[in-house]
Amino acid sequence: MKIVDPVCGMTIEEKAVFGTSSYKGTIYYFCSKECKENFDKDPAALLIMKAEREKLVEEERSKTLEQMMDEVTHEIRNPLTSIGGFVRKVHGMLPEGDPKRGYLEMVIEDVMRLENMIKQLVDLKTMGVTHMKSANINDIITDVLKTFAKEFKENNIEVKTELMIDPPPTSVDKEKITIALANLIKNAIEAMQKPSKVITITNHLTDEYMEIMISDTGRGIPKDKIKYIFDPFFTSKIYGPGLGLTFTQKIIQEHRGTISVKSEIGEGTTFIIRLPL
């Protein structure tokens, strides 16, 4: 198993670990005596630096993905428009009952799927958080859960909430945060197949941040796949291809927050959102 040293950021093999330290119930692993000593002097400060470093890496990665999406959109949109236009025209010229119409309809469906994907890419690129207002995050979570009431019942899903009493106001774009939370809940529903289906949502304050945790009892995500789940078009047995998680990450970043994930195969997945107060 590979482990990341929280001090220097180096990735090391488990057998190469020099030593460990415990802080607030979490075990940290180090590649050298120097890193361990630096951590033990002021673990809180070093963990803040680690979080900032990870945030910078994630932002740089997001910029690279945006450039890639721009190129994909540009290269696909024009030929796709031509293909769709010609196929629809030929389809309209064929008489009813012509067996060729069935083949063309299949092509049209695929073209529509790609056109929708291009539209999503454009929306992702132009999306911004523009209506920031002070809000009660509990009210937003409750409203989102209400929209899934029918799906919870149809899929025999138990929903548990452990929300703060009188949480401090959080400045958010209510519409965008609603979309982000809905995407995570939708993924949780799709990830759970076994009889015990439970979604748990909690929130609390951590270092001047509102932290929201959404957990499921689904199949879990392999550790080698976790780092890719926010990438556009990522596909796995747990989550199908799409841009839902990419949209969610973009929204949280626009709020100057962070989103991370923890998962265990066969146990479930937890998404952690941190929004600045």
C-alpha positions in Angstrom: 0.0 0.0 0.0 1.2 3.5 -0.8 1.2 6.2 1.8 1.6 10.0 1.5 3.9 11.7 4.1 1.9 14.7 5.5 5.0 16.8 5.9 6.9 16.5 2.6 4.1 15.1 0.5 6.2 12.2 -0.7 4.5 9.0 -1.6 6.1 6.0 0.0 5.5 2.2 0.2 4.2 0.9 3.5 7.4 -1.1 4.1 9.4 2.1 3.7 7.6 3.9 6.6 10.1 5.3 9.1 7.6 5.9 11.9 4.1 7.1 12.9 2.4 9.7 15.1 -1.2 10.0 16.3 -3.1 13.3 16.2 -6.8 13.7 17.1 -7.4 9.9 16.6 -5.7 9.7 13.2 -2.4 7.9 12.5 0.1 9.6 10.2 3.0 7.9 8.5 6.4 9.4 7.8 9.3 8.8 5.4 12.0 10.0 7.6 13.0 11.0 11.2 13.1 14.7 10.2 9.5 14.6 8.9 8.3 12.9 12.0 10.1 15.4 14.3 8.7 18.4 12.3 5.2 17.0 12.5 5.4 16.3 16.3 6.5 19.9 16.9 3.2 21.4 15.5 0.9 18.9 13.9 -2.0 21.4 13.6 0.0 23.9 11.5 1.5 21.2 9.3 -1.9 19.7 8.6 -3.1 23.1 7.5 -0.1 23.4 5.2 -0.9 19.9 3.8 -4.5 20.9 3.1 -3.4 24.1 1.3 -0.9 22.1 -0.7 -3.5 19.6 -1.7 -5.9 22.5 -2.6 -3.3 24.1 -4.9 -2.6 20.7 -6.6 -6.4 20.2 -7.1 -6.9 23.7 -8.5 -4.0 23.2 -11.0 -5.5 19.8 -12.0 -8.9 21.5 -12.5 -7.3 24.1 -14.8 -5.7 21.3 -16.9 -9.1 19.5 -17.1 -10.8 22.7 -18.3 -8.2 23.1 -21.1 -8.8 19.5 -22.1 -12.6 20.1 -22.1 -12.2 23.2 -24.2 -10.2 21.3 -26.8 -12.7 18.4 -26.9 -15.7 20.8 -27.2 -14.1 22.7 -30.1 -13.0 19.6 -32.0 -16.3 17.7 -31.6 -19.0 20.3 -31.9 -18.7 21.3 -35.5 -18.4 17.9 -37.1 -21.1 16.6 -34.8 -23.5 19.4 -35.9 -22.9 18.4 -39.6 -23.4 14.7 -38.9 -26.6 15.3 -36.9 -27.9 17.6 -39.6 -27.3 15.2 -42.5 -28.6 12.1 -40.7 -31.8 13.9 -39.6 -32.3 15.1 -43.2 -31.9 11.7 -44.7 -34.1 10.2 -42.1 -36.9 12.7 -42.9 -36.6 11.8 -46.7 -37.2 8.1 -46.1 -40.8 6.8 -46.3 -42.5 5.3 -43.2 -41.7 1.6 -42.9 -38.4 1.8 -44.6 -36.0 -0.5 -42.5 -33.2 2.0 -43.0 -35.0 4.5 -40.7 -34.3 2.3 -37.7 -30.5 2.4 -38.3 -30.6 6.2 -38.7 -32.7 6.6 -35.6 -29.9 4.8 -33.7 -27.4 7.2 -35.1 -29.6 10.2 -34.2 -29.9 8.9 -30.6 -26.1 8.7 -30.3 -25.7 12.2 -31.8 -28.2 13.6 -29.3 -26.3 11.9 -26.5 -23.0 13.5 -27.7 -24.8 16.9 -28.2 -26.0 16.8 -24.6 -22.5 16.0 -23.4 -21.1 18.9 -25.3 -23.8 21.2 -23.8 -22.8 19.9 -20.3 -19.2 20.8 -21.0 -20.1 24.3 -22.1 -22.3 24.7 -19.0 -19.5 23.5 -16.8 -17.0 26.0 -18.3 -19.4 29.0 -18.0 -20.9 28.1 -14.6 -20.2 30.5 -11.8 -21.4 31.2 -8.3 -23.2 34.5 -8.6 -26.0 34.7 -6.0 -24.2 34.4 -2.7 -26.4 34.8 0.3 -26.3 33.9 4.0 -28.3 30.7 4.5 -29.1 28.0 7.0 -27.3 24.9 5.6 -29.7 22.6 7.5 -32.7 24.0 5.5 -30.9 23.4 2.2 -30.0 19.8 3.2 -33.6 19.2 4.3 -35.1 20.6 1.0 -32.7 18.4 -1.1 -33.7 15.3 0.8 -37.4 16.1 0.2 -36.8 15.9 -3.6 -35.6 12.3 -3.3 -38.4 11.1 -1.0 -40.0 9.0 -3.7 -36.6 7.4 -4.7 -35.8 6.6 -1.1 -39.1 4.8 -0.7 -38.9 2.9 -4.0 -35.4 1.7 -3.2 -36.0 0.9 0.5 -33.3 3.4 1.6 -33.1 4.6 5.2 -32.0 8.2 5.6 -30.2 9.3 8.8 -29.5 12.9 9.5 -27.3 14.3 12.4 -27.5 18.0 11.8 -26.3 20.8 14.1 -28.8 22.7 16.2 -28.9 26.3 15.1 -25.9 26.2 12.7 -24.2 29.5 12.0 -25.1 31.2 8.7 -23.1 30.1 5.7 -22.7 32.2 2.6 -23.6 30.1 -0.4 -25.3 30.2 -3.8 -28.3 28.2 -2.7 -29.2 27.0 -6.2 -25.6 25.7 -6.9 -25.1 24.1 -3.5 -28.5 22.3 -4.0 -27.2 20.9 -7.3 -23.9 19.8 -5.6 -25.7 18.0 -2.7 -28.3 16.4 -5.1 -25.5 15.0 -7.2 -23.9 13.3 -4.2 -27.2 11.9 -3.0 -28.0 10.6 -6.4 -24.7 8.9 -6.6 -25.2 7.3 -3.2 -28.6 5.9 -4.3 -27.0 4.4 -7.4 -24.1 2.9 -5.5 -26.2 0.9 -3.0 -27.3 -2.6 -4.1 -27.3 -4.7 -1.0 -30.3 -5.0 1.3 -29.0 -2.7 4.0 -29.2 0.7 2.3 -28.5 3.7 4.5 -27.6 7.3 3.6 -26.2 9.3 6.5 -25.8 13.1 6.4 -24.1 15.0 9.2 -22.7 18.5 9.6 -20.5 20.3 12.1 -17.9 23.1 12.4 -14.2 22.5 11.8 -11.7 25.3 11.8 -14.1 28.0 10.7 -15.6 25.7 8.1 -19.0 24.2 7.8 -18.3 20.5 7.1 -21.0 18.3 5.5 -20.5 14.6 5.3 -22.7 12.4 3.0 -22.2 8.6 3.5 -23.7 5.6 1.9 -23.5 1.8 2.5 -22.7 1.1 -1.1 -20.1 -1.0 -2.9 -17.2 1.4 -2.2 -14.6 2.8 -4.6 -11.2 1.1 -5.2 -8.4 3.2 -3.8 -6.7 3.4 -7.2 -9.9 4.9 -8.6 -10.7 7.5 -6.0 -8.4 10.1 -7.4 -10.2 10.0 -10.8 -13.8 10.2 -9.7 -14.0 14.0 -10.2 -12.6 13.7 -13.8 -15.1 14.3 -16.6 -16.3 11.0 -18.2 -14.9 8.9 -15.4 -16.6 5.5 -15.6 -16.6 2.7 -13.0 -18.8 -0.1 -11.8 -20.0 2.2 -9.1 -20.6 5.4 -11.0 -21.4 5.6 -14.7 -19.9 8.1 -17.1 -21.1 11.7 -16.6 -20.2 15.1 -15.3 -22.2 15.0 -12.0 -19.2 14.8 -9.7 -17.2 17.2 -11.9 -20.0 19.8 -11.6 -20.1 19.2 -7.8 -16.4 19.8 -7.4 -16.5 22.9 -9.5 -19.4 24.3 -7.4 -17.5 23.7 -4.1 -14.3 25.2 -5.5 -16.3 28.3 -6.6 -17.4 28.7 -3.0 -13.7 28.6 -1.9 -14.3 25.2 -0.3 -13.0 21.7 -0.7 -14.5 18.3 -1.4 -12.8 15.0 -0.6 -13.8 11.3 -0.4 -13.2 8.3 1.7 -14.2 4.8 0.7 -13.9 1.2 1.6 -14.8 -1.7 -0.8 -17.9 -3.4 0.5 -18.4 -0.8 3.2 -19.4 2.4 1.5 -18.3 5.9 0.6 -18.3 9.2 2.4 -18.0 12.6 0.6 -16.8 15.5 2.8 -17.6 19.0 1.8 -16.0 22.0 3.6 -17.5 25.4 3.1 -15.9 28.6 4.6 -18.3 30.4 7.0 
